[in-house]
Amino acid sequence: MAAFTPRERDAFMTHWGSILRDASGVERTIELDGTVVGNVLLFTFEGRREVGYWVGREFWGRGIATRALAALLDEVSERPIYAGVAETNVASIRVLEKCGFRVAEANAEEHPGEVLMLLA
């Protein structure tokens, strides 16, 4: 979703572990017919509450990310919530828009190539 270079496995596992240890985070597994297809989460980043999600490529285009994010947003009442997304990731921007997010600002200085979206 966001514009960043993928981490090596060890770096990813360290990062993921820090997310899971954060008591304020909300992490959910996305399942489709009993198969794990991704995850959706709410976490703190740079002082903001942000959402993120990942769905395996073979499951793209089925509305899974939209449904999973909508379910998380129904579960969590806090607002505002942000999402950082690569400006070239049209599909992810559309998922966020379907869930009520709007562009808050271009994030060019801090995160080149990324747009910050907001659900107020």
Biopython code that builds the backbone (N, CA, C, O; Angstrom):
import numpy as np
from Bio.PDB.StructureBuilder import StructureBuilder

atoms = [
    (1, "MET", "N", (0.833, -1.182, 0.000)),
    (1, "MET", "CA", (0.000, 0.000, 0.000)),
    (1, "MET", "C", (0.878, 1.245, 0.000)),
    (1, "MET", "O", (0.706, 2.121, -0.848)),
    (2, "ALA", "N", (1.816, 1.335, 0.940)),
    (2, "ALA", "CA", (2.658, 2.524, 1.031)),
    (2, "ALA", "C", (3.860, 2.407, 0.101)),
    (2, "ALA", "O", (4.182, 1.328, -0.398)),
    (3, "ALA", "N", (4.504, 3.528, -0.116)),
    (3, "ALA", "CA", (5.664, 3.570, -1.000)),
    (3, "ALA", "C", (6.932, 3.315, -0.186)),
    (3, "ALA", "O", (7.545, 4.254, 0.321)),
    (4, "PHE", "N", (7.316, 2.072, -0.063)),
    (4, "PHE", "CA", (8.542, 1.749, 0.643)),
    (4, "PHE", "C", (9.179, 0.520, 0.018)),
    (4, "PHE", "O", (8.517, -0.272, -0.652)),
    (5, "THR", "N", (10.459, 0.380, 0.246)),
    (5, "THR", "CA", (11.185, -0.781, -0.251)),
    (5, "THR", "C", (10.875, -1.959, 0.657)),
    (5, "THR", "O", (10.959, -1.825, 1.878)),
    (6, "PRO", "N", (10.520, -3.112, 0.095)),
    (6, "PRO", "CA", (10.233, -4.281, 0.940)),
    (6, "PRO", "C", (11.435, -4.629, 1.825)),
    (6, "PRO", "O", (12.589, -4.507, 1.415)),
    (7, "ARG", "N", (11.133, -5.058, 3.031)),
    (7, "ARG", "CA", (12.178, -5.441, 3.975)),
    (7, "ARG", "C", (12.614, -6.884, 3.721)),
    (7, "ARG", "O", (11.842, -7.701, 3.221)),
    (8, "GLU", "N", (13.865, -7.179, 4.076)),
    (8, "GLU", "CA", (14.315, -8.566, 4.118)),
    (8, "GLU", "C", (13.527, -9.265, 5.218)),
    (8, "GLU", "O", (12.981, -8.603, 6.100)),
    (9, "ARG", "N", (13.461, -10.592, 5.179)),
    (9, "ARG", "CA", (12.631, -11.353, 6.112)),
    (9, "ARG", "C", (12.934, -11.024, 7.573)),
    (9, "ARG", "O", (12.007, -10.764, 8.340)),
    (10, "ASP", "N", (14.203, -11.026, 7.979)),
    (10, "ASP", "CA", (14.537, -10.759, 9.380)),
    (10, "ASP", "C", (14.086, -9.364, 9.804)),
    (10, "ASP", "O", (13.540, -9.190, 10.893)),
    (11, "ALA", "N", (14.314, -8.376, 8.947)),
    (11, "ALA", "CA", (13.885, -7.005, 9.259)),
    (11, "ALA", "C", (12.365, -6.924, 9.333)),
    (11, "ALA", "O", (11.817, -6.234, 10.193)),
    (12, "PHE", "N", (11.683, -7.634, 8.426)),
    (12, "PHE", "CA", (10.227, -7.654, 8.465)),
    (12, "PHE", "C", (9.736, -8.268, 9.770)),
    (12, "PHE", "O", (8.835, -7.723, 10.408)),
    (13, "MET", "N", (10.318, -9.397, 10.173)),
    (13, "MET", "CA", (9.865, -10.073, 11.390)),
    (13, "MET", "C", (10.102, -9.195, 12.630)),
    (13, "MET", "O", (9.288, -9.202, 13.553)),
    (14, "THR", "N", (11.201, -8.448, 12.656)),
    (14, "THR", "CA", (11.457, -7.517, 13.755)),
    (14, "THR", "C", (10.374, -6.434, 13.782)),
    (14, "THR", "O", (9.812, -6.129, 14.834)),
    (15, "HIS", "N", (10.092, -5.860, 12.607)),
    (15, "HIS", "CA", (9.057, -4.825, 12.493)),
    (15, "HIS", "C", (7.684, -5.388, 12.889)),
    (15, "HIS", "O", (6.959, -4.767, 13.666)),
    (16, "TRP", "N", (7.338, -6.535, 12.366)),
    (16, "TRP", "CA", (6.036, -7.159, 12.652)),
    (16, "TRP", "C", (5.916, -7.455, 14.142)),
    (16, "TRP", "O", (4.850, -7.265, 14.728)),
    (17, "GLY", "N", (6.997, -7.919, 14.756)),
    (17, "GLY", "CA", (6.985, -8.184, 16.192)),
    (17, "GLY", "C", (6.689, -6.935, 17.002)),
    (17, "GLY", "O", (5.957, -6.992, 17.989)),
    (18, "SER", "N", (7.258, -5.801, 16.588)),
    (18, "SER", "CA", (6.994, -4.551, 17.305)),
    (18, "SER", "C", (5.539, -4.133, 17.160)),
    (18, "SER", "O", (4.954, -3.586, 18.094)),
    (19, "ILE", "N", (4.962, -4.381, 16.015)),
    (19, "ILE", "CA", (3.539, -4.080, 15.817)),
    (19, "ILE", "C", (2.681, -4.956, 16.732)),
    (19, "ILE", "O", (1.755, -4.468, 17.379)),
    (20, "LEU", "N", (2.993, -6.237, 16.779)),
    (20, "LEU", "CA", (2.194, -7.159, 17.596)),
    (20, "LEU", "C", (2.350, -6.900, 19.095)),
    (20, "LEU", "O", (1.427, -7.179, 19.860)),
    (21, "ARG", "N", (3.493, -6.373, 19.530)),
    (21, "ARG", "CA", (3.700, -6.062, 20.953)),
    (21, "ARG", "C", (3.020, -4.771, 21.390)),
    (21, "ARG", "O", (2.854, -4.540, 22.587)),
    (22, "ASP", "N", (2.630, -3.940, 20.459)),
    (22, "ASP", "CA", (1.990, -2.660, 20.786)),
    (22, "ASP", "C", (0.546, -2.919, 21.220)),
    (22, "ASP", "O", (-0.300, -3.300, 20.412)),
    (23, "ALA", "N", (0.285, -2.707, 22.501)),
    (23, "ALA", "CA", (-1.043, -2.991, 23.053)),
    (23, "ALA", "C", (-2.138, -2.130, 22.433)),
    (23, "ALA", "O", (-3.311, -2.496, 22.496)),
    (24, "SER", "N", (-1.779, -0.993, 21.835)),
    (24, "SER", "CA", (-2.795, -0.122, 21.234)),
    (24, "SER", "C", (-3.134, -0.543, 19.804)),
    (24, "SER", "O", (-4.055, 0.006, 19.199)),
    (25, "GLY", "N", (-2.408, -1.495, 19.273)),
    (25, "GLY", "CA", (-2.652, -1.939, 17.903)),
    (25, "GLY", "C", (-3.825, -2.900, 17.815)),
    (25, "GLY", "O", (-4.204, -3.541, 18.795)),
    (26, "VAL", "N", (-4.385, -2.982, 16.628)),
    (26, "VAL", "CA", (-5.452, -3.931, 16.333)),
    (26, "VAL", "C", (-5.028, -4.656, 15.064)),
    (26, "VAL", "O", (-4.862, -4.037, 14.013)),
    (27, "GLU", "N", (-4.855, -5.971, 15.166)),
    (27, "GLU", "CA", (-4.418, -6.759, 14.022)),
    (27, "GLU", "C", (-5.439, -7.867, 13.765)),
    (27, "GLU", "O", (-5.884, -8.545, 14.691)),
    (28, "ARG", "N", (-5.797, -8.036, 12.512)),
    (28, "ARG", "CA", (-6.760, -9.068, 12.148)),
    (28, "ARG", "C", (-6.249, -9.850, 10.939)),
    (28, "ARG", "O", (-5.671, -9.279, 10.015)),
    (29, "THR", "N", (-6.469, -11.141, 10.961)),
    (29, "THR", "CA", (-6.157, -12.003, 9.825)),
    (29, "THR", "C", (-7.336, -11.974, 8.875)),
    (29, "THR", "O", (-8.490, -12.002, 9.304)),
    (30, "ILE", "N", (-7.049, -11.919, 7.589)),
    (30, "ILE", "CA", (-8.101, -11.975, 6.571)),
    (30, "ILE", "C", (-8.162, -13.414, 6.050)),
    (30, "ILE", "O", (-7.170, -13.959, 5.567)),
    (31, "GLU", "N", (-9.344, -14.009, 6.159)),
    (31, "GLU", "CA", (-9.555, -15.367, 5.669)),
    (31, "GLU", "C", (-10.607, -15.364, 4.572)),
    (31, "GLU", "O", (-11.542, -14.562, 4.581)),
    (32, "LEU", "N", (-10.433, -16.273, 3.634)),
    (32, "LEU", "CA", (-11.409, -16.492, 2.576)),
    (32, "LEU", "C", (-11.629, -17.986, 2.471)),
    (32, "LEU", "O", (-10.718, -18.730, 2.108)),
    (33, "ASP", "N", (-12.828, -18.424, 2.785)),
    (33, "ASP", "CA", (-13.159, -19.848, 2.744)),
    (33, "ASP", "C", (-12.152, -20.694, 3.511)),
    (33, "ASP", "O", (-11.752, -21.764, 3.051)),
    (34, "GLY", "N", (-11.739, -20.206, 4.698)),
    (34, "GLY", "CA", (-10.834, -20.948, 5.552)),
    (34, "GLY", "C", (-9.359, -20.826, 5.203)),
    (34, "GLY", "O", (-8.516, -21.428, 5.868)),
    (35, "THR", "N", (-9.035, -20.057, 4.169)),
    (35, "THR", "CA", (-7.643, -19.841, 3.766)),
    (35, "THR", "C", (-7.205, -18.451, 4.170)),
    (35, "THR", "O", (-7.910, -17.475, 3.917)),
    (36, "VAL", "N", (-6.034, -18.355, 4.803)),
    (36, "VAL", "CA", (-5.481, -17.049, 5.152)),
    (36, "VAL", "C", (-5.018, -16.376, 3.864)),
    (36, "VAL", "O", (-4.204, -16.921, 3.119)),
    (37, "VAL", "N", (-5.557, -15.168, 3.615)),
    (37, "VAL", "CA", (-5.209, -14.443, 2.385)),
    (37, "VAL", "C", (-4.540, -13.110, 2.653)),
    (37, "VAL", "O", (-4.087, -12.452, 1.715)),
    (38, "GLY", "N", (-4.463, -12.681, 3.948)),
    (38, "GLY", "CA", (-3.830, -11.408, 4.234)),
    (38, "GLY", "C", (-4.075, -10.954, 5.652)),
    (38, "GLY", "O", (-4.455, -11.738, 6.522)),
    (39, "ASN", "N", (-3.844, -9.649, 5.872)),
    (39, "ASN", "CA", (-4.075, -9.064, 7.181)),
    (39, "ASN", "C", (-4.496, -7.609, 7.030)),
    (39, "ASN", "O", (-4.274, -6.980, 5.996)),
    (40, "VAL", "N", (-5.104, -7.101, 8.078)),
    (40, "VAL", "CA", (-5.500, -5.695, 8.162)),
    (40, "VAL", "C", (-5.199, -5.247, 9.590)),
    (40, "VAL", "O", (-5.417, -6.002, 10.538)),
    (41, "LEU", "N", (-4.701, -4.028, 9.745)),
    (41, "LEU", "CA", (-4.315, -3.605, 11.075)),
    (41, "LEU", "C", (-4.434, -2.113, 11.269)),
    (41, "LEU", "O", (-4.474, -1.337, 10.314)),
    (42, "LEU", "N", (-4.489, -1.732, 12.536)),
    (42, "LEU", "CA", (-4.472, -0.339, 12.980)),
    (42, "LEU", "C", (-3.271, -0.214, 13.906)),
    (42, "LEU", "O", (-3.111, -1.013, 14.828)),
    (43, "PHE", "N", (-2.424, 0.788, 13.663)),
    (43, "PHE", "CA", (-1.189, 0.932, 14.423)),
    (43, "PHE", "C", (-0.838, 2.408, 14.527)),
    (43, "PHE", "O", (-1.444, 3.251, 13.865)),
    (44, "THR", "N", (0.146, 2.711, 15.362)),
    (44, "THR", "CA", (0.613, 4.081, 15.518)),
    (44, "THR", "C", (1.887, 4.261, 14.710)),
    (44, "THR", "O", (2.824, 3.471, 14.828)),
    (45, "PHE", "N", (1.918, 5.312, 13.884)),
    (45, "PHE", "CA", (3.082, 5.614, 13.058)),
    (45, "PHE", "C", (3.271, 7.123, 13.032)),
    (45, "PHE", "O", (2.366, 7.871, 12.663)),
    (46, "GLU", "N", (4.458, 7.556, 13.428)),
    (46, "GLU", "CA", (4.781, 8.984, 13.454)),
    (46, "GLU", "C", (3.719, 9.802, 14.197)),
    (46, "GLU", "O", (3.370, 10.911, 13.791)),
    (47, "GLY", "N", (3.216, 9.228, 15.296)),
    (47, "GLY", "CA", (2.246, 9.928, 16.138)),
    (47, "GLY", "C", (0.808, 9.876, 15.654)),
    (47, "GLY", "O", (-0.083, 10.431, 16.296)),
    (48, "ARG", "N", (0.573, 9.215, 14.529)),
    (48, "ARG", "CA", (-0.793, 9.114, 13.984)),
    (48, "ARG", "C", (-1.269, 7.665, 14.080)),
    (48, "ARG", "O", (-0.467, 6.731, 14.054)),
    (49, "ARG", "N", (-2.583, 7.496, 14.193)),
    (49, "ARG", "CA", (-3.175, 6.154, 14.090)),
    (49, "ARG", "C", (-3.392, 5.893, 12.603)),
    (49, "ARG", "O", (-4.058, 6.669, 11.919)),
    (50, "GLU", "N", (-2.829, 4.803, 12.114)),
    (50, "GLU", "CA", (-2.908, 4.469, 10.694)),
    (50, "GLU", "C", (-3.408, 3.048, 10.500)),
    (50, "GLU", "O", (-3.249, 2.185, 11.362)),
    (51, "VAL", "N", (-4.013, 2.833, 9.348)),
    (51, "VAL", "CA", (-4.400, 1.487, 8.946)),
    (51, "VAL", "C", (-3.429, 0.997, 7.887)),
    (51, "VAL", "O", (-2.798, 1.774, 7.171)),
    (52, "GLY", "N", (-3.338, -0.297, 7.817)),
    (52, "GLY", "CA", (-2.568, -0.941, 6.769)),
    (52, "GLY", "C", (-3.228, -2.265, 6.454)),
    (52, "GLY", "O", (-3.985, -2.801, 7.263)),
    (53, "TYR", "N", (-2.942, -2.784, 5.290)),
    (53, "TYR", "CA", (-3.475, -4.092, 4.929)),
    (53, "TYR", "C", (-2.586, -4.696, 3.857)),
    (53, "TYR", "O", (-1.872, -4.003, 3.133)),
    (54, "TRP", "N", (-2.662, -6.004, 3.789)),
    (54, "TRP", "CA", (-1.936, -6.756, 2.769)),
    (54, "TRP", "C", (-2.801, -7.934, 2.382)),
    (54, "TRP", "O", (-3.324, -8.641, 3.243)),
    (55, "VAL", "N", (-2.953, -8.145, 1.083)),
    (55, "VAL", "CA", (-3.688, -9.288, 0.543)),
    (55, "VAL", "C", (-2.793, -9.927, -0.502)),
    (55, "VAL", "O", (-2.215, -9.234, -1.339)),
    (56, "GLY", "N", (-2.676, -11.251, -0.456)),
    (56, "GLY", "CA", (-1.867, -11.974, -1.433)),
    (56, "GLY", "C", (-2.302, -11.654, -2.860)),
    (56, "GLY", "O", (-3.495, -11.560, -3.149)),
    (57, "ARG", "N", (-1.336, -11.491, -3.738)),
    (57, "ARG", "CA", (-1.592, -11.089, -5.121)),
    (57, "ARG", "C", (-2.638, -11.965, -5.821)),
    (57, "ARG", "O", (-3.447, -11.467, -6.605)),
    (58, "GLU", "N", (-2.617, -13.255, -5.536)),
    (58, "GLU", "CA", (-3.575, -14.149, -6.200)),
    (58, "GLU", "C", (-5.022, -13.897, -5.800)),
    (58, "GLU", "O", (-5.939, -14.452, -6.407)),
    (59, "PHE", "N", (-5.237, -13.061, -4.782)),
    (59, "PHE", "CA", (-6.591, -12.747, -4.317)),
    (59, "PHE", "C", (-7.015, -11.316, -4.656)),
    (59, "PHE", "O", (-8.102, -10.886, -4.270)),
    (60, "TRP", "N", (-6.179, -10.588, -5.363)),
    (60, "TRP", "CA", (-6.502, -9.214, -5.738)),
    (60, "TRP", "C", (-7.725, -9.168, -6.655)),
    (60, "TRP", "O", (-8.012, -10.123, -7.377)),
    (61, "GLY", "N", (-8.441, -8.036, -6.612)),
    (61, "GLY", "CA", (-9.544, -7.800, -7.531)),
    (61, "GLY", "C", (-10.858, -8.441, -7.129)),
    (61, "GLY", "O", (-11.798, -8.468, -7.923)),
    (62, "ARG", "N", (-10.942, -8.955, -5.916)),
    (62, "ARG", "CA", (-12.164, -9.611, -5.449)),
    (62, "ARG", "C", (-12.895, -8.823, -4.362)),
    (62, "ARG", "O", (-13.897, -9.294, -3.825)),
    (63, "GLY", "N", (-12.401, -7.632, -4.037)),
    (63, "GLY", "CA", (-13.029, -6.823, -2.999)),
    (63, "GLY", "C", (-12.675, -7.247, -1.591)),
    (63, "GLY", "O", (-13.294, -6.783, -0.633)),
    (64, "ILE", "N", (-11.690, -8.121, -1.444)),
    (64, "ILE", "CA", (-11.321, -8.648, -0.131)),
    (64, "ILE", "C", (-10.754, -7.544, 0.760)),
    (64, "ILE", "O", (-11.151, -7.423, 1.919)),
    (65, "ALA", "N", (-9.839, -6.745, 0.238)),
    (65, "ALA", "CA", (-9.230, -5.672, 1.036)),
    (65, "ALA", "C", (-10.290, -4.671, 1.477)),
    (65, "ALA", "O", (-10.277, -4.221, 2.623)),
    (66, "THR", "N", (-11.200, -4.321, 0.588)),
    (66, "THR", "CA", (-12.256, -3.359, 0.924)),
    (66, "THR", "C", (-13.129, -3.902, 2.048)),
    (66, "THR", "O", (-13.423, -3.186, 3.005)),
    (67, "ARG", "N", (-13.541, -5.153, 1.940)),
    (67, "ARG", "CA", (-14.397, -5.741, 2.980)),
    (67, "ARG", "C", (-13.659, -5.858, 4.311)),
    (67, "ARG", "O", (-14.236, -5.595, 5.366)),
    (68, "ALA", "N", (-12.396, -6.248, 4.266)),
    (68, "ALA", "CA", (-11.621, -6.405, 5.500)),
    (68, "ALA", "C", (-11.396, -5.058, 6.183)),
    (68, "ALA", "O", (-11.549, -4.940, 7.399)),
    (69, "LEU", "N", (-11.035, -4.046, 5.399)),
    (69, "LEU", "CA", (-10.825, -2.722, 5.976)),
    (69, "LEU", "C", (-12.135, -2.166, 6.525)),
    (69, "LEU", "O", (-12.144, -1.585, 7.611)),
    (70, "ALA", "N", (-13.223, -2.328, 5.811)),
    (70, "ALA", "CA", (-14.524, -1.849, 6.288)),
    (70, "ALA", "C", (-14.893, -2.526, 7.607)),
    (70, "ALA", "O", (-15.421, -1.875, 8.509)),
    (71, "ALA", "N", (-14.621, -3.821, 7.725)),
    (71, "ALA", "CA", (-14.922, -4.538, 8.970)),
    (71, "ALA", "C", (-14.076, -4.010, 10.122)),
    (71, "ALA", "O", (-14.581, -3.847, 11.233)),
    (72, "LEU", "N", (-12.794, -3.740, 9.874)),
    (72, "LEU", "CA", (-11.933, -3.179, 10.916)),
    (72, "LEU", "C", (-12.432, -1.807, 11.348)),
    (72, "LEU", "O", (-12.469, -1.501, 12.540)),
    (73, "LEU", "N", (-12.813, -0.984, 10.383)),
    (73, "LEU", "CA", (-13.299, 0.362, 10.701)),
    (73, "LEU", "C", (-14.626, 0.330, 11.450)),
    (73, "LEU", "O", (-14.902, 1.222, 12.252)),
    (74, "ASP", "N", (-15.449, -0.683, 11.200)),
    (74, "ASP", "CA", (-16.688, -0.854, 11.970)),
    (74, "ASP", "C", (-16.379, -1.240, 13.415)),
    (74, "ASP", "O", (-17.089, -0.849, 14.342)),
    (75, "GLU", "N", (-15.326, -2.001, 13.585)),
    (75, "GLU", "CA", (-14.928, -2.488, 14.908)),
    (75, "GLU", "C", (-14.295, -1.382, 15.761)),
    (75, "GLU", "O", (-14.474, -1.352, 16.978)),
    (76, "VAL", "N", (-13.561, -0.483, 15.120)),
    (76, "VAL", "CA", (-12.798, 0.546, 15.814)),
    (76, "VAL", "C", (-13.492, 1.884, 15.625)),
    (76, "VAL", "O", (-13.675, 2.333, 14.494)),
    (77, "SER", "N", (-13.879, 2.527, 16.722)),
    (77, "SER", "CA", (-14.634, 3.775, 16.609)),
    (77, "SER", "C", (-13.754, 5.023, 16.609)),
    (77, "SER", "O", (-14.220, 6.109, 16.265)),
    (78, "GLU", "N", (-12.482, 4.875, 16.993)),
    (78, "GLU", "CA", (-11.643, 6.085, 17.076)),
    (78, "GLU", "C", (-11.448, 6.724, 15.707)),
    (78, "GLU", "O", (-11.370, 6.045, 14.683)),
    (79, "ARG", "N", (-11.375, 8.019, 15.722)),
    (79, "ARG", "CA", (-11.091, 8.815, 14.536)),
    (79, "ARG", "C", (-10.296, 10.013, 15.001)),
    (79, "ARG", "O", (-10.491, 10.406, 16.151)),
    (80, "PRO", "N", (-9.459, 10.607, 14.265)),
    (80, "PRO", "CA", (-9.179, 10.316, 12.863)),
    (80, "PRO", "C", (-8.246, 9.112, 12.715)),
    (80, "PRO", "O", (-7.508, 8.752, 13.633)),
    (81, "ILE", "N", (-8.306, 8.512, 11.545)),
    (81, "ILE", "CA", (-7.410, 7.427, 11.158)),
    (81, "ILE", "C", (-6.816, 7.799, 9.817)),
    (81, "ILE", "O", (-7.505, 8.312, 8.936)),
    (82, "TYR", "N", (-5.538, 7.536, 9.675)),
    (82, "TYR", "CA", (-4.813, 7.871, 8.452)),
    (82, "TYR", "C", (-4.367, 6.607, 7.728)),
    (82, "TYR", "O", (-4.386, 5.507, 8.278)),
    (83, "ALA", "N", (-3.969, 6.800, 6.489)),
    (83, "ALA", "CA", (-3.358, 5.728, 5.696)),
    (83, "ALA", "C", (-2.357, 6.367, 4.745)),
    (83, "ALA", "O", (-2.683, 7.313, 4.028)),
    (84, "GLY", "N", (-1.153, 5.850, 4.744)),
    (84, "GLY", "CA", (-0.152, 6.289, 3.778)),
    (84, "GLY", "C", (-0.179, 5.326, 2.607)),
    (84, "GLY", "O", (-0.103, 4.112, 2.794)),
    (85, "VAL", "N", (-0.287, 5.861, 1.404)),
    (85, "VAL", "CA", (-0.410, 4.995, 0.229)),
    (85, "VAL", "C", (0.441, 5.570, -0.904)),
    (85, "VAL", "O", (0.534, 6.785, -1.080)),
    (86, "ALA", "N", (1.053, 4.672, -1.659)),
    (86, "ALA", "CA", (1.834, 5.111, -2.811)),
    (86, "ALA", "C", (0.902, 5.798, -3.802)),
    (86, "ALA", "O", (-0.173, 5.287, -4.114)),
    (87, "GLU", "N", (1.323, 6.961, -4.292)),
    (87, "GLU", "CA", (0.453, 7.710, -5.218)),
    (87, "GLU", "C", (0.186, 6.940, -6.505)),
    (87, "GLU", "O", (-0.769, 7.251, -7.218)),
    (88, "THR", "N", (1.005, 5.948, -6.814)),
    (88, "THR", "CA", (0.801, 5.135, -8.018)),
    (88, "THR", "C", (-0.068, 3.905, -7.761)),
    (88, "THR", "O", (-0.421, 3.193, -8.700)),
    (89, "ASN", "N", (-0.416, 3.648, -6.500)),
    (89, "ASN", "CA", (-1.206, 2.464, -6.166)),
    (89, "ASN", "C", (-2.692, 2.805, -6.246)),
    (89, "ASN", "O", (-3.367, 2.980, -5.231)),
    (90, "VAL", "N", (-3.171, 2.893, -7.464)),
    (90, "VAL", "CA", (-4.551, 3.302, -7.731)),
    (90, "VAL", "C", (-5.555, 2.356, -7.070)),
    (90, "VAL", "O", (-6.574, 2.808, -6.548)),
    (91, "ALA", "N", (-5.284, 1.064, -7.085)),
    (91, "ALA", "CA", (-6.213, 0.097, -6.504)),
    (91, "ALA", "C", (-6.345, 0.307, -4.993)),
    (91, "ALA", "O", (-7.449, 0.247, -4.453)),
    (92, "SER", "N", (-5.233, 0.551, -4.317)),
    (92, "SER", "CA", (-5.286, 0.758, -2.880)),
    (92, "SER", "C", (-5.952, 2.088, -2.532)),
    (92, "SER", "O", (-6.691, 2.178, -1.552)),
    (93, "ILE", "N", (-5.696, 3.102, -3.322)),
    (93, "ILE", "CA", (-6.377, 4.383, -3.111)),
    (93, "ILE", "C", (-7.882, 4.184, -3.239)),
    (93, "ILE", "O", (-8.652, 4.755, -2.466)),
    (94, "ARG", "N", (-8.300, 3.388, -4.197)),
    (94, "ARG", "CA", (-9.731, 3.121, -4.396)),
    (94, "ARG", "C", (-10.318, 2.365, -3.201)),
    (94, "ARG", "O", (-11.434, 2.662, -2.774)),
    (95, "VAL", "N", (-9.580, 1.390, -2.657)),
    (95, "VAL", "CA", (-10.035, 0.679, -1.456)),
    (95, "VAL", "C", (-10.280, 1.680, -0.328)),
    (95, "VAL", "O", (-11.323, 1.649, 0.325)),
    (96, "LEU", "N", (-9.318, 2.557, -0.110)),
    (96, "LEU", "CA", (-9.443, 3.551, 0.956)),
    (96, "LEU", "C", (-10.616, 4.494, 0.714)),
    (96, "LEU", "O", (-11.360, 4.804, 1.644)),
    (97, "GLU", "N", (-10.788, 4.951, -0.518)),
    (97, "GLU", "CA", (-11.912, 5.837, -0.840)),
    (97, "GLU", "C", (-13.244, 5.143, -0.599)),
    (97, "GLU", "O", (-14.171, 5.758, -0.070)),
    (98, "LYS", "N", (-13.358, 3.876, -0.976)),
    (98, "LYS", "CA", (-14.597, 3.132, -0.753)),
    (98, "LYS", "C", (-14.930, 3.031, 0.732)),
    (98, "LYS", "O", (-16.094, 2.901, 1.110)),
    (99, "CYS", "N", (-13.894, 3.092, 1.569)),
    (99, "CYS", "CA", (-14.078, 3.009, 3.019)),
    (99, "CYS", "C", (-14.168, 4.385, 3.668)),
    (99, "CYS", "O", (-14.156, 4.488, 4.895)),
    (100, "GLY", "N", (-14.258, 5.443, 2.865)),
    (100, "GLY", "CA", (-14.495, 6.783, 3.390)),
    (100, "GLY", "C", (-13.274, 7.672, 3.546)),
    (100, "GLY", "O", (-13.409, 8.813, 3.989)),
    (101, "PHE", "N", (-12.083, 7.191, 3.198)),
    (101, "PHE", "CA", (-10.877, 8.013, 3.299)),
    (101, "PHE", "C", (-10.842, 9.029, 2.166)),
    (101, "PHE", "O", (-11.332, 8.780, 1.064)),
    (102, "ARG", "N", (-10.248, 10.181, 2.467)),
    (102, "ARG", "CA", (-10.035, 11.235, 1.480)),
    (102, "ARG", "C", (-8.592, 11.692, 1.575)),
    (102, "ARG", "O", (-7.968, 11.550, 2.627)),
    (103, "VAL", "N", (-8.052, 12.238, 0.498)),
    (103, "VAL", "CA", (-6.677, 12.710, 0.508)),
    (103, "VAL", "C", (-6.536, 13.842, 1.511)),
    (103, "VAL", "O", (-7.271, 14.828, 1.459)),
    (104, "ALA", "N", (-5.586, 13.693, 2.424)),
    (104, "ALA", "CA", (-5.305, 14.737, 3.412)),
    (104, "ALA", "C", (-4.193, 15.632, 2.902)),
    (104, "ALA", "O", (-4.260, 16.854, 3.030)),
    (105, "GLU", "N", (-3.162, 15.017, 2.320)),
    (105, "GLU", "CA", (-2.039, 15.798, 1.792)),
    (105, "GLU", "C", (-1.096, 14.894, 1.021)),
    (105, "GLU", "O", (-1.024, 13.688, 1.261)),
    (106, "ALA", "N", (-0.381, 15.496, 0.098)),
    (106, "ALA", "CA", (0.729, 14.806, -0.538)),
    (106, "ALA", "C", (1.836, 14.766, 0.498)),
    (106, "ALA", "O", (2.035, 15.738, 1.227)),
    (107, "ASN", "N", (2.533, 13.695, 0.571)),
    (107, "ASN", "CA", (3.522, 13.477, 1.616)),
    (107, "ASN", "C", (4.935, 13.563, 1.046)),
    (107, "ASN", "O", (5.832, 12.854, 1.502)),
    (108, "ALA", "N", (5.137, 14.422, 0.059)),
    (108, "ALA", "CA", (6.362, 14.442, -0.733)),
    (108, "ALA", "C", (7.630, 14.675, 0.075)),
    (108, "ALA", "O", (8.651, 14.048, -0.209)),
    (109, "GLU", "N", (7.603, 15.545, 1.063)),
    (109, "GLU", "CA", (8.832, 15.852, 1.800)),
    (109, "GLU", "C", (9.253, 14.699, 2.702)),
    (109, "GLU", "O", (10.405, 14.268, 2.656)),
    (110, "GLU", "N", (8.337, 14.198, 3.518)),
    (110, "GLU", "CA", (8.657, 13.114, 4.438)),
    (110, "GLU", "C", (8.753, 11.770, 3.740)),
    (110, "GLU", "O", (9.657, 10.982, 4.016)),
    (111, "HIS", "N", (7.829, 11.511, 2.843)),
    (111, "HIS", "CA", (7.731, 10.218, 2.176)),
    (111, "HIS", "C", (7.438, 10.441, 0.689)),
    (111, "HIS", "O", (6.276, 10.428, 0.282)),
    (112, "PRO", "N", (8.462, 10.641, -0.109)),
    (112, "PRO", "CA", (8.253, 10.894, -1.534)),
    (112, "PRO", "C", (7.448, 9.783, -2.202)),
    (112, "PRO", "O", (7.657, 8.598, -1.940)),
    (113, "GLY", "N", (6.526, 10.188, -3.068)),
    (113, "GLY", "CA", (5.712, 9.220, -3.797)),
    (113, "GLY", "C", (4.537, 8.686, -3.014)),
    (113, "GLY", "O", (3.856, 7.768, -3.469)),
    (114, "GLU", "N", (4.284, 9.247, -1.840)),
    (114, "GLU", "CA", (3.209, 8.764, -0.995)),
    (114, "GLU", "C", (2.172, 9.855, -0.761)),
    (114, "GLU", "O", (2.497, 11.040, -0.697)),
    (115, "VAL", "N", (0.935, 9.435, -0.637)),
    (115, "VAL", "CA", (-0.170, 10.326, -0.318)),
    (115, "VAL", "C", (-0.686, 9.916, 1.072)),
    (115, "VAL", "O", (-0.808, 8.727, 1.368)),
    (116, "LEU", "N", (-0.982, 10.893, 1.903)),
    (116, "LEU", "CA", (-1.562, 10.631, 3.208)),
    (116, "LEU", "C", (-3.066, 10.805, 3.090)),
    (116, "LEU", "O", (-3.547, 11.865, 2.689)),
    (117, "MET", "N", (-3.809, 9.757, 3.441)),
    (117, "MET", "CA", (-5.270, 9.815, 3.366)),
    (117, "MET", "C", (-5.835, 9.808, 4.778)),
    (117, "MET", "O", (-5.193, 9.335, 5.716)),
    (118, "LEU", "N", (-7.056, 10.342, 4.918)),
    (118, "LEU", "CA", (-7.651, 10.565, 6.228)),
    (118, "LEU", "C", (-9.101, 10.114, 6.236)),
    (118, "LEU", "O", (-9.863, 10.350, 5.299)),
    (119, "LEU", "N", (-9.454, 9.448, 7.346)),
    (119, "LEU", "CA", (-10.853, 9.160, 7.660)),
    (119, "LEU", "C", (-11.145, 9.915, 8.940)),
    (119, "LEU", "O", (-10.655, 9.550, 10.009)),
    (120, "ALA", "N", (-11.953, 10.982, 8.833)),
    (120, "ALA", "CA", (-12.221, 11.853, 9.992)),
    (120, "ALA", "C", (-13.374, 11.327, 10.834)),
    (120, "ALA", "O", (-13.730, 11.936, 11.843)),
]
sb = StructureBuilder()
sb.init_structure("model")
sb.init_model(0)
sb.init_chain("A")
sb.init_seg("    ")
for serial, (resi, resn, name, xyz) in enumerate(atoms, 1):
    if name == "N":
        sb.init_residue(resn, " ", resi, " ")
    sb.init_atom(name, np.array(xyz, "f"), 0.0, 1.0, " ", f" {name:<3s}", serial, name[0])
structure = sb.get_structure()
